[in-house]
Amino acid sequence: MGAHVEVMDLVAQMKAAEQAFVLATVVRTVSVTAAKAGAKAIIRPDGTIVAGWIGGGCAKGAVLKAAREALADGEPRMVSVRPEDLLAELGVKPGETREGVRFASNMCPSKGTMDIFVEPVLPHPSLIILGASPVALSLAAQARQLGYHVALAAPAADLATVPDADVVVDGFELRHLNNARRFVVVSTQGKGDEAALKQAIAIEAAYHAFVGSKRKMAALRDKLIAIGLDPAAIDRVKAPAGLDLGAITPEEIAMSILAEITVERRRGQRNTNSDP
């Protein structure tokens, strides 16, 4: 009981700290196995087991492989480690997946069977907003409702109200970023456009966008190249930001940006789920 409580306590701490990890849980055992049903382990992205126990080498390799894959695509997995004769009876080979179960061979003398549920726990996707415009503030509020971890960076003097954000930074320089999939939007509306874009382009992210016209972005592009920024990096910034929904108000523009981010965010999952 004590070990189980310790693992779950660490799960809560790591989730609060927005850290990525896998929670592996033994859900069924047959015959002799090192770990029993209910055993749990926390696995970091580098494959380190930081707490708990799910057995020795008989299951570890298959579980760590499944953990890496689960962290990559965000989907849980079931791993069934069985002796080779039982796999042969089922007509499956080690490494084969059938009806959502990945089978692996138990080469240990115990010849037991162990089923392990591998559950990825990922940080909330990170939305980084640079600027204090009405669109920026509305974008922060809407994104929080959709489960994003929102960081808003803008000079404090430009903020008329307290933003609805997880993190508020005075200025445009963000020093500490979550280790999560990031989306970056610049919505400065003439107040520090160049400085904000310079910082935004330096952030590794799945999506960069600028709330402004193509003409304005083209003029800013020339200025950014003049101060030494990579043209290819600048060209990754989408301008204007958002899907063309005919948006007019700040709230509608923010909604169109979140719609575009949602398309980008779900693209890989949609492709994965469509596989037969």
C-alpha angles and dihedrals in degrees: 000000000000094000091048091052091048092053093048091047089055090047089057092047094049093047090051089050090052093240124156118236144138125246109209116195128187104226101174140012132186125196119342117352133158094232126041134215111292095033112136139192136186115223124193123214090260090060096256116144101219099178140006135022135261099170135278134291093312091077104012099085095050093045094049091050090051090046092056091050093046092053090049097054103019094236125128121235140201117221122194116195110196138160115267095251091058091048088052090051089055091046094237132126127221109275094025120128121214126176091345096312122115111210124212133179121251105215094175120113091243090072091202129151123237128181116200128190111214112202122183116216109198131185117255110270109267122237113192115194122189114197142042100239122132088256091053093051093046091046091053093050095047093045092053089056089054093053102260122145100235126206116182120193122191139125107282090230090063094056112093092179136022108270121236093241139125092230129023118193125195104230129001101286113104111192103175119044128180117253092242139104105292135211120188127201126181112205105162099133095209098323106111098335095159096044092048094047091048090056094042094053090053091059116091105232144149091236136027121183140169124211099225143075127292089246093055092046090050091054091048090048091061091050093048092049088050090059092050107267119149110259091215091055091049091050090058088070110099114223126216095029120227140031118298099259096144089255117180111164123065089249092053092047090050089050091051090052092050089049090055092046089050090055090052094043095050097040096097094041091050092052091047094049092049093061114108 
